[in-house]
Amino acid sequence: MIRYTLTASCIALALSANVYATPIDEELKALKARIEQLESQQQQTKEQQEKDLQEQKSQAKEQEAAESSLKFGGAVRVNYSYEDFDDDNADRGGDFDFDLFRIDVSGNYQDLIFSAQYRWFEYMNVIQHAWIGYNFDEQQQAKIGVTQVPFGILTYASNNYFFSSNFYLGLEDDHDMGLNYTYKSADNQFDFAFYKNDEQGGLDGFVSDRTDRYAYDVVGIRLDGEDAYDAPSAGYAAGEVNTFNARYAHNFVFSDVEVELGASIQAGQLEIENGTNGDNVAAAIHGVVNYDRWNVKLQMTDYKYDVDGMDVDRIVVAAYHFYDSIPAEATTYIANLAYNLPVDIGPISSLTFYNDYSLVTDKPAAMEDTFMNVTGMAVSAGGLYTYFDFVVAENQPFIGGTMVGDGGTNTRFNINFGYYF
């Protein structure tokens, strides 16, 4: 009897243990599941954090790329010309020559900006411009280096390959070494500049040839009896120094007509090899009108060079590997008309027809006037830009004359093919 009772008690105890074991196992399973859930959430959080970090790095790189840039470009140009003033050229039916190869580099790092251009010709290699600058805000900018002189119509007072006559007087697209400040809003633009000297370092600049330059600058005083193309006589080499420029332009909008009216002034000194002092002053007023596809450019300019103790009629200038001469004072006029026609002719996207007229008058010593009229068309086809120009001129450089000459009327037909990349 006792044996059976003991057996029954053991069985009851075992059953009781199984009853209490079931809730503990379930709690363990639940705890394990919770741990696995927390680990999974932790892994997901870690992965999300890594993803967010990668996105932040990517956005930072994109922002840095947006705030900084570096661009390279350039051009290759060749030129055909037929000149009635050059008998050999006319007998050959014109000449087809290499014009230039150039490299451009520009970019920015945040608000720090820079730009430079170097040109290779058959007969010289030159810097066209090279500067660094800073954008203070959307309206204000400063530059230091070889910059474009703010004078008259910008960027060019012309539409054709030969510029206007002002270019050969150093009064269009000139570049010198100095400081430049620009304020530009929707309606107004102020330019102030100070140029210590020309792009070659002035009278004693460390260069091998003072005629190797892109834009015309004063390099000497022309004495009586000298040829227009002679180098300056000993003691009479000169250089531009301490030149100040100020320019203002205001934009008007009348329905479909946009008008820019502006004024410019330039004043500086001449450093002359023999110690004599000189100075120069120039002033201009200009207007630019845009209506639909039409463009009109008008400008009047007056300039004068003085040398202490001398009655000077001619000034020596230099560019493109030769010396030339200009009047010591004159008044110039520019009147240009252009029409832009969008087209879809194979690769050709636009045609620009123009007539550019320049006059240089009121010269000293009863010198003959200079005029140049360029009738032409510019063809844009992708990276290819081509000028077709027919030039009629008198006493005009590159058209068989010089600004201080008294020659007849000459003509030149010119085609300049340029591929810009």
Secondary structure, 3 states (H helix, E strand, C coil): CHHHHHHHHHHHHHHHHHHHHHHHHHHHHHHHHHHHHHHHHHHHHHHHHHHHHHHHHHHHHHHHHHHEEEEEEEEEEEEEEEECCCHHHHHCCCEEEEEEEEEEEEEEECCEEEEEEEEECCCCEEEEEEEEEEECCCCEEEEEEEEECCCCCCCCCCCCCCCCHHHHHCCCCCEEEEEEEEEECCCEEEEEEEEEEECCCCCCCCCCCCCCCCCCEEEEEECCCCCCCCCCCCCCEEEEEEEEEEEEEEEEEECCEEEEEEEEEEEEEEEECCCCEEEEEEEEEEEEEEECCEEEEEEEEEEEEEECCECCCEEEEEECCEEEEEECEEEEEEEEEEEEEEEEECCEEEEEEEEEEEEEECCCCCCCCEEEEEEEEEEEECCEEEEEEEEEEECCCCCCCCCCCCCCEEEEEEEEEEEEC
